[in-house]
Amino acid sequence: DALEPLVGKAVLDAYAGGGNFAFALARRAASVMAVESASSSVADAKATRRRLGAENVKILKETFERSRPRKAFDAAVVDPPRTGLSPKGLAVLLELQARRLAYVSCEPATLARDLMALSVRYRIVSVRLADMFPQTAHIEAVAALELGR
């Protein structure tokens, strides 16, 4: 919801893993670029793309920090590791200037740190929590951001 409207839009999925977000977004977006560095995840994403016939999903095997997408994106979703975005990853994301951004995090401390850094260009619209692992200390969060301060 944080990335809508997606019809006719180009979307980036950074730290895409097997493409869970990419393929869900591809149903509405014109195109999705999934960036992932793990070979096994890239192989899974490519198999899923073939199975679904999702020709509008491009899969790039590269670290997000080194990916340097040349395309402009209307929206982006990032789901970095527990350590959050690296300084280089933050720089790439800020440079892309996607109009809408969804940041998925499994670590509230690094999410807070990264939201502070992103606030130079983005406005936080909402932060939602999901207790996906009951009776543990782990919590998932999704922050929705819009370009413009």
Secondary structure as the mmCIF struct_conf table of DSSP 4:
data_model
#
loop_
_struct_conf.conf_type_id
_struct_conf.id
_struct_conf.beg_label_comp_id
_struct_conf.beg_label_asym_id
_struct_conf.beg_label_seq_id
_struct_conf.end_label_comp_id
_struct_conf.end_label_asym_id
_struct_conf.end_label_seq_id
TURN_TY1_P TURN_TY1_P1 ALA A 2 LEU A 3
STRN STRN1 VAL A 7 VAL A 7
TURN_TY1_P TURN_TY1_P2 GLY A 8 GLY A 8
STRN STRN2 ALA A 10 ALA A 14
TURN_TY1_P TURN_TY1_P3 TYR A 15 TYR A 15
TURN_TY1_P TURN_TY1_P4 GLY A 17 GLY A 18
BEND BEND1 GLY A 19 GLY A 19
HELX_RH_AL_P HELX_RH_AL_P1 ASN A 20 ALA A 26
TURN_TY1_P TURN_TY1_P5 ARG A 27 ARG A 28
STRN STRN3 ALA A 29 ALA A 29
BEND BEND2 ALA A 30 ALA A 30
STRN STRN4 SER A 31 GLU A 36
HELX_RH_AL_P HELX_RH_AL_P2 SER A 39 LEU A 52
TURN_TY1_P TURN_TY1_P6 GLY A 53 GLY A 53
TURN_TY1_P TURN_TY1_P7 GLU A 55 ASN A 56
STRN STRN5 VAL A 57 LYS A 61
BEND BEND3 GLU A 62 GLU A 62
HELX_RH_AL_P HELX_RH_AL_P3 PHE A 64 SER A 67
BEND BEND4 LYS A 71 LYS A 71
BEND BEND5 ASP A 74 ASP A 74
STRN STRN6 ALA A 75 VAL A 78
TURN_TY1_P TURN_TY1_P8 ARG A 82 THR A 83
HELX_RH_AL_P HELX_RH_AL_P4 PRO A 87 LEU A 96
BEND BEND6 ARG A 99 ARG A 99
STRN STRN7 ARG A 100 SER A 105
BEND BEND7 CYS A 106 CYS A 106
HELX_RH_AL_P HELX_RH_AL_P5 PRO A 108 LEU A 118
TURN_TY1_P TURN_TY1_P9 SER A 119 ARG A 121
STRN STRN8 TYR A 122 ALA A 130
BEND BEND8 PHE A 133 PHE A 133
TURN_TY1_P TURN_TY1_P10 PRO A 134 GLN A 135
BEND BEND9 THR A 136 ALA A 137
STRN STRN9 GLU A 140 LEU A 147
#
